[in-house]
């Protein structure tokens, strides 16, 4: 009678298989983990760059719609301020020193009009940056506006915050008017690396300095302009003159503390000065 032999694996063979599987699993896990780390790092970097580019694109668009000669920087180049234009056009009659009054008659603009609010002002031929923020006689409050569809004209009723007569000191060769809203500021807060947007409710000769984390809208985070040596100015504005366009330089330094890397985003914005 044939003798049957039991078939199977020995203990040594099982140990060898377990060791080989452990080695293969270790290398496979490291390979998959490396791929996951690369993906996570790339996603974080892309998200950081995207939010910084969003802030740059929005700020550049708003600056291009700023009132000529209204852009200024303050707080050691951490903040930039400008006056947004709501609409503009060509005026027909305007009160002057020789002929004071309280109304400005202009050709009605074709743009969609914004609802009138108490904070809207009318500006004509502003030639200096400080003049637009104080009571220089080139900016007055709009109390009312009426459009005459038969003549396609618009009439602005103005008032002065000081109660003085409406007398524009200069009327300008281009006969342009600008309807504007109160200034907007973008500020870099070095204590937390945030870039925030602040909407003012009134004009002031002195820029605001009480910007805090709790106020304003968050535009970008993880900025490290103060961490460079020397610190990198966030905003720079060239000398403002009437004979050339205004140039605003924006230099955002994005940092990733976990990765120990910096990324510089340099942007130039040209603003036409045609008061």
C-alpha positions as a Markdown table, in Angstrom:
| # | Residue | x | y | z |
|---|---|---|---|---|
| 1 | Unk | 0.0 | 0.0 | 0.0 |
| 2 | Unk | 1.4 | 3.4 | -1.1 |
| 3 | Unk | 2.4 | 5.7 | 1.7 |
| 4 | Unk | 0.8 | 9.1 | 1.6 |
| 5 | Unk | 3.0 | 12.2 | 2.4 |
| 6 | Unk | 1.5 | 15.4 | 3.8 |
| 7 | Unk | 2.2 | 18.5 | 1.7 |
| 8 | Unk | 2.5 | 22.1 | 3.1 |
| 9 | Unk | 4.9 | 24.9 | 4.2 |
| 10 | Unk | 7.5 | 24.6 | 6.8 |
| 11 | Unk | 7.9 | 27.2 | 9.6 |
| 12 | Unk | 11.1 | 28.5 | 8.0 |
| 13 | Unk | 9.3 | 29.1 | 4.7 |
| 14 | Unk | 6.4 | 30.9 | 6.4 |
| 15 | Unk | 8.9 | 33.2 | 8.2 |
| 16 | Unk | 10.7 | 34.0 | 5.0 |
| 17 | Unk | 7.4 | 34.9 | 3.2 |
| 18 | Unk | 6.3 | 37.1 | 6.1 |
| 19 | Unk | 9.7 | 38.9 | 6.1 |
| 20 | Unk | 9.5 | 39.5 | 2.3 |
| 21 | Unk | 6.0 | 40.7 | 2.5 |
| 22 | Unk | 6.9 | 43.1 | 5.3 |
| 23 | Unk | 9.8 | 44.5 | 3.3 |
| 24 | Unk | 7.6 | 44.9 | 0.2 |
| 25 | Unk | 4.8 | 46.5 | 2.3 |
| 26 | Unk | 7.3 | 49.0 | 3.9 |
| 27 | Unk | 8.6 | 50.2 | 0.6 |
| 28 | Unk | 5.1 | 50.4 | -0.9 |
| 29 | Unk | 3.8 | 52.4 | 2.0 |
| 30 | Unk | 6.8 | 54.8 | 1.8 |
| 31 | Unk | 6.2 | 55.2 | -2.0 |
| 32 | Unk | 2.5 | 55.9 | -1.5 |
| 33 | Unk | 3.2 | 58.2 | 1.5 |
| 34 | Unk | 5.7 | 60.1 | -0.5 |
| 35 | Unk | 3.2 | 60.6 | -3.3 |
| 36 | Unk | 0.6 | 61.8 | -0.8 |
| 37 | Unk | 3.1 | 64.2 | 0.7 |
| 38 | Unk | 3.9 | 65.7 | -2.7 |
| 39 | Unk | 0.2 | 66.1 | -3.5 |
| 40 | Unk | -0.5 | 67.7 | -0.2 |
| 41 | Unk | 2.4 | 70.0 | -0.5 |
| 42 | Unk | 1.6 | 71.0 | -4.1 |
| 43 | Unk | -2.1 | 71.6 | -3.2 |
| 44 | Unk | -1.1 | 73.8 | -0.2 |
| 45 | Unk | 1.3 | 75.8 | -2.3 |
| 46 | Unk | -1.2 | 76.2 | -5.2 |
| 47 | Unk | -3.9 | 77.3 | -2.8 |
| 48 | Unk | -1.6 | 79.9 | -1.2 |
| 49 | Unk | -0.6 | 81.3 | -4.6 |
| 50 | Unk | -4.2 | 81.3 | -5.9 |
| 51 | Unk | -5.4 | 83.4 | -2.9 |
| 52 | Unk | -2.5 | 85.8 | -3.3 |
| 53 | Unk | -3.1 | 86.2 | -7.0 |
| 54 | Unk | -6.8 | 86.8 | -6.3 |
| 55 | Unk | -5.9 | 89.6 | -3.9 |
| 56 | Unk | -3.4 | 91.1 | -6.5 |
| 57 | Unk | -6.0 | 90.9 | -9.3 |
| 58 | Unk | -8.8 | 92.5 | -7.3 |
| 59 | Unk | -6.5 | 95.3 | -5.9 |
| 60 | Unk | -5.1 | 96.1 | -9.4 |
| 61 | Unk | -8.7 | 96.3 | -10.8 |
| 62 | Unk | -9.8 | 98.6 | -8.1 |
| 63 | Unk | -6.7 | 100.8 | -8.5 |
| 64 | Unk | -7.3 | 101.2 | -12.2 |
| 65 | Unk | -10.8 | 102.6 | -11.2 |
| 66 | Unk | -9.3 | 105.0 | -8.7 |
| 67 | Unk | -9.7 | 108.8 | -8.9 |
| 68 | Unk | -6.7 | 110.3 | -10.6 |
| 69 | Unk | -4.0 | 111.4 | -8.1 |
| 70 | Unk | -5.9 | 109.9 | -5.1 |
| 71 | Unk | -3.5 | 107.0 | -4.4 |
| 72 | Unk | -1.3 | 107.3 | -1.4 |
| 73 | Unk | 0.6 | 104.9 | 0.9 |
| 74 | Unk | 1.1 | 105.2 | 4.7 |
| 75 | Unk | 2.1 | 103.2 | 7.8 |
| 76 | Unk | 5.6 | 102.5 | 6.5 |
| 77 | Unk | 4.3 | 101.3 | 3.1 |
| 78 | Unk | 2.1 | 98.7 | 4.7 |
| 79 | Unk | -1.2 | 100.4 | 3.6 |
| 80 | Unk | -2.4 | 101.9 | 0.4 |
| 81 | Unk | -5.5 | 104.1 | 0.1 |
| 82 | Unk | -7.4 | 105.4 | -2.9 |
| 83 | Unk | -10.8 | 107.0 | -3.8 |
| 84 | Unk | -13.1 | 104.7 | -6.0 |
| 85 | Unk | -14.8 | 106.3 | -9.0 |
| 86 | Unk | -18.6 | 105.5 | -9.3 |
| 87 | Unk | -19.1 | 107.3 | -12.6 |
| 88 | Unk | -17.7 | 110.2 | -14.6 |
| 89 | Unk | -18.5 | 112.4 | -17.5 |
| 90 | Unk | -18.3 | 115.9 | -18.9 |
| 91 | Unk | -19.9 | 118.8 | -17.1 |
| 92 | Unk | -21.6 | 121.8 | -18.8 |
| 93 | Unk | -21.9 | 124.3 | -16.0 |
| 94 | Unk | -20.1 | 124.4 | -12.7 |
| 95 | Unk | -20.0 | 127.0 | -9.8 |
| 96 | Unk | -16.8 | 128.9 | -9.5 |
| 97 | Unk | -15.3 | 131.6 | -7.3 |
| 98 | Unk | -16.6 | 134.2 | -9.8 |
| 99 | Unk | -20.0 | 132.6 | -10.1 |
| 100 | Unk | -20.9 | 130.6 | -7.0 |
| 101 | Unk | -23.9 | 128.3 | -6.7 |
| 102 | Unk | -25.0 | 124.9 | -5.5 |
| 103 | Unk | -25.6 | 122.9 | -8.7 |
| 104 | Unk | -23.4 | 121.3 | -11.4 |
| 105 | Unk | -25.0 | 120.5 | -14.8 |
| 106 | Unk | -23.4 | 117.7 | -16.8 |
| 107 | Unk | -24.0 | 115.4 | -19.7 |
| 108 | Unk | -25.8 | 112.3 | -18.3 |
| 109 | Unk | -23.4 | 109.3 | -18.3 |
| 110 | Unk | -24.4 | 106.1 | -20.0 |
| 111 | Unk | -23.2 | 103.9 | -17.2 |
| 112 | Unk | -25.7 | 102.3 | -14.9 |
| 113 | Unk | -26.1 | 104.6 | -11.9 |
| 114 | Unk | -25.6 | 103.6 | -8.3 |
| 115 | Unk | -28.1 | 104.5 | -5.6 |
| 116 | Unk | -27.3 | 107.8 | -4.1 |
| 117 | Unk | -26.0 | 107.7 | -0.6 |
| 118 | Unk | -25.0 | 110.5 | 1.8 |
| 119 | Unk | -21.3 | 109.6 | 1.5 |
| 120 | Unk | -21.0 | 110.3 | -2.3 |
| 121 | Unk | -19.1 | 113.3 | -3.5 |
| 122 | Unk | -18.4 | 115.2 | -6.7 |
| 123 | Unk | -14.8 | 116.0 | -7.7 |
| 124 | Unk | -13.6 | 118.3 | -10.5 |
| 125 | Unk | -10.0 | 118.7 | -11.6 |
| 126 | Unk | -8.1 | 117.4 | -8.6 |
| 127 | Unk | -4.4 | 118.2 | -9.1 |
| 128 | Unk | -2.9 | 117.1 | -5.8 |
| 129 | Unk | -3.2 | 114.0 | -3.7 |
| 130 | Unk | -3.7 | 115.7 | -0.3 |
| 131 | Unk | -6.3 | 118.0 | -1.8 |
| 132 | Unk | -8.8 | 115.2 | -2.4 |
| 133 | Unk | -8.8 | 114.2 | 1.2 |
| 134 | Unk | -9.3 | 117.6 | 2.8 |
| 135 | Unk | -11.7 | 120.4 | 2.1 |
| 136 | Unk | -9.7 | 122.0 | -0.7 |
| 137 | Unk | -12.6 | 123.3 | -2.8 |
| 138 | Unk | -12.4 | 120.5 | -5.4 |
| 139 | Unk | -14.8 | 118.0 | -3.7 |
| 140 | Unk | -18.3 | 118.5 | -2.4 |
| 141 | Unk | -21.1 | 116.3 | -1.1 |
| 142 | Unk | -23.9 | 115.3 | -3.5 |
| 143 | Unk | -27.3 | 116.0 | -1.9 |
| 144 | Unk | -29.4 | 115.1 | -4.9 |
| 145 | Unk | -29.2 | 114.4 | -8.6 |
| 146 | Unk | -31.8 | 114.7 | -11.3 |
| 147 | Unk | -31.7 | 113.4 | -14.9 |
| 148 | Unk | -33.5 | 115.3 | -17.6 |
| 149 | Unk | -34.2 | 112.8 | -20.3 |
| 150 | Unk | -35.3 | 115.4 | -22.8 |
| 151 | Unk | -31.9 | 117.1 | -22.8 |
| 152 | Unk | -29.9 | 114.1 | -21.7 |
| 153 | Unk | -28.4 | 116.1 | -18.8 |
| 154 | Unk | -27.9 | 115.5 | -15.1 |
| 155 | Unk | -28.0 | 118.1 | -12.4 |
| 156 | Unk | -26.1 | 117.6 | -9.1 |
| 157 | Unk | -27.2 | 119.5 | -6.1 |
| 158 | Unk | -24.1 | 120.0 | -3.9 |
| 159 | Unk | -23.3 | 121.1 | -0.3 |
| 160 | Unk | -20.2 | 121.8 | 1.6 |
| 161 | Unk | -19.4 | 119.9 | 4.9 |
| 162 | Unk | -18.2 | 123.3 | 6.3 |
| 163 | Unk | -21.3 | 125.2 | 5.1 |
| 164 | Unk | -19.3 | 127.4 | 2.7 |
| 165 | Unk | -20.4 | 128.3 | -0.8 |
| 166 | Unk | -19.8 | 125.9 | -3.6 |
| 167 | Unk | -16.9 | 127.4 | -5.4 |
| 168 | Unk | -14.6 | 125.1 | -7.4 |
| 169 | Unk | -11.1 | 126.6 | -7.4 |
| 170 | Unk | -10.2 | 125.0 | -10.7 |
| 171 | Unk | -12.4 | 123.6 | -13.4 |
| 172 | Unk | -9.8 | 122.0 | -15.6 |
| 173 | Unk | -9.4 | 122.0 | -19.4 |
| 174 | Unk | -11.0 | 118.6 | -19.9 |
| 175 | Unk | -14.3 | 119.6 | -18.2 |
| 176 | Unk | -14.6 | 116.2 | -16.5 |
| 177 | Unk | -16.4 | 115.4 | -13.3 |
| 178 | Unk | -16.1 | 112.4 | -11.1 |
| 179 | Unk | -18.7 | 110.9 | -8.8 |
| 180 | Unk | -16.8 | 109.1 | -6.0 |
| 181 | Unk | -17.3 | 107.2 | -2.8 |
| 182 | Unk | -15.2 | 107.4 | 0.4 |
| 183 | Unk | -11.7 | 106.1 | 0.4 |
| 184 | Unk | -10.7 | 102.4 | 0.5 |
| 185 | Unk | -7.6 | 101.1 | 2.2 |
| 186 | Unk | -5.7 | 97.8 | 1.9 |
| 187 | Unk | -3.5 | 97.2 | 4.8 |
| 188 | Unk | -0.9 | 94.5 | 5.7 |
| 189 | Unk | -1.1 | 93.5 | 9.4 |
| 190 | Unk | 2.4 | 92.1 | 10.3 |
| 191 | Unk | 1.2 | 90.6 | 13.6 |
| 192 | Unk | -0.7 | 87.9 | 11.8 |
| 193 | Unk | 0.5 | 88.1 | 8.2 |
| 194 | Unk | -2.9 | 89.1 | 6.8 |
| 195 | Unk | -3.9 | 91.6 | 4.0 |
| 196 | Unk | -7.2 | 93.2 | 4.7 |
| 197 | Unk | -9.5 | 95.6 | 2.9 |
| 198 | Unk | -11.1 | 98.5 | 4.8 |
| 199 | Unk | -14.0 | 100.7 | 3.6 |
| 200 | Unk | -14.0 | 104.2 | 5.0 |
| 201 | Unk | -17.2 | 106.1 | 5.7 |
| 202 | Unk | -15.7 | 109.6 | 5.3 |
| 203 | Unk | -12.8 | 111.6 | 3.9 |
| 204 | Unk | -9.9 | 112.5 | 6.2 |
| 205 | Unk | -6.7 | 114.4 | 5.7 |
| 206 | Unk | -4.9 | 111.9 | 7.9 |
| 207 | Unk | -5.0 | 108.2 | 6.8 |
| 208 | Unk | -6.6 | 105.8 | 9.3 |
| 209 | Unk | -4.2 | 104.0 | 11.7 |
| 210 | Unk | -6.7 | 102.0 | 13.8 |
| 211 | Unk | -6.9 | 99.0 | 11.5 |
| 212 | Unk | -7.3 | 95.8 | 13.4 |
| 213 | Unk | -7.9 | 92.1 | 12.7 |
| 214 | Unk | -11.5 | 92.3 | 13.7 |
| 215 | Unk | -12.3 | 95.0 | 11.1 |
| 216 | Unk | -12.0 | 94.8 | 7.3 |
| 217 | Unk | -12.4 | 91.9 | 4.9 |
| 218 | Unk | -9.6 | 89.3 | 4.7 |
| 219 | Unk | -8.0 | 89.3 | 1.2 |
| 220 | Unk | -4.9 | 87.2 | 1.7 |
| 221 | Unk | -3.0 | 85.4 | 4.5 |
| 222 | Unk | 0.5 | 84.1 | 5.3 |
| 223 | Unk | 2.3 | 87.2 | 4.1 |
| 224 | Unk | 5.8 | 87.6 | 5.3 |
| 225 | Unk | 7.0 | 91.1 | 4.2 |
| 226 | Unk | 8.2 | 91.9 | 7.7 |
| 227 | Unk | 10.1 | 88.6 | 8.0 |
| 228 | Unk | 12.6 | 89.4 | 5.2 |
| 229 | Unk | 15.9 | 91.2 | 5.8 |
| 230 | Unk | 15.5 | 94.1 | 5.3 |
| 231 | Unk | 11.6 | 94.1 | 5.5 |
| 232 | Unk | 10.1 | 94.3 | 2.0 |
| 233 | Unk | 7.7 | 97.3 | 1.4 |
| 234 | Unk | 4.3 | 96.0 | 0.4 |
| 235 | Unk | 3.2 | 99.1 | -1.5 |
| 236 | Unk | 5.1 | 101.8 | -3.4 |
| 237 | Unk | 3.8 | 104.8 | -5.4 |
| 238 | Unk | 6.0 | 106.8 | -7.7 |
| 239 | Unk | 6.0 | 110.6 | -7.7 |
| 240 | Unk | 2.5 | 111.8 | -8.9 |
| 241 | Unk | 2.6 | 114.3 | -11.7 |
| 242 | Unk | 0.0 | 115.3 | -14.3 |
| 243 | Unk | 2.3 | 114.7 | -17.3 |
| 244 | Unk | 2.5 | 110.9 | -16.9 |
| 245 | Unk | 0.6 | 107.9 | -15.6 |
| 246 | Unk | 0.8 | 106.9 | -11.9 |
| 247 | Unk | 2.7 | 103.7 | -11.2 |
| 248 | Unk | 1.9 | 101.6 | -8.2 |
| 249 | Unk | 4.3 | 98.7 | -7.2 |
| 250 | Unk | 2.9 | 95.8 | -5.1 |
| 251 | Unk | 5.3 | 93.3 | -3.7 |
| 252 | Unk | 3.7 | 90.5 | -1.8 |
| 253 | Unk | 6.0 | 88.0 | 0.0 |
| 254 | Unk | 4.1 | 84.8 | 0.7 |
| 255 | Unk | 5.6 | 82.5 | 3.3 |
| 256 | Unk | 5.0 | 78.8 | 4.3 |
| 257 | Unk | 6.5 | 78.4 | 7.7 |
| 258 | Unk | 6.1 | 74.6 | 7.7 |
| 259 | Unk | 8.1 | 74.3 | 4.4 |
| 260 | Unk | 10.4 | 77.2 | 5.2 |
| 261 | Unk | 10.0 | 78.8 | 1.8 |
| 262 | Unk | 9.2 | 82.3 | 0.4 |
| 263 | Unk | 7.5 | 83.4 | -2.8 |
| 264 | Unk | 7.7 | 86.9 | -4.1 |
| 265 | Unk | 4.8 | 88.2 | -6.2 |
| 266 | Unk | 5.7 | 91.6 | -7.8 |
| 267 | Unk | 2.9 | 93.5 | -9.6 |
| 268 | Unk | 2.8 | 96.9 | -11.4 |
| 269 | Unk | -0.4 | 98.9 | -11.8 |
| 270 | Unk | -0.6 | 101.9 | -14.2 |
| 271 | Unk | -3.2 | 104.5 | -13.3 |
| 272 | Unk | -4.0 | 107.2 | -15.8 |
| 273 | Unk | -3.9 | 110.7 | -14.4 |
| 274 | Unk | -6.5 | 112.6 | -16.4 |
| 275 | Unk | -8.2 | 114.9 | -14.0 |
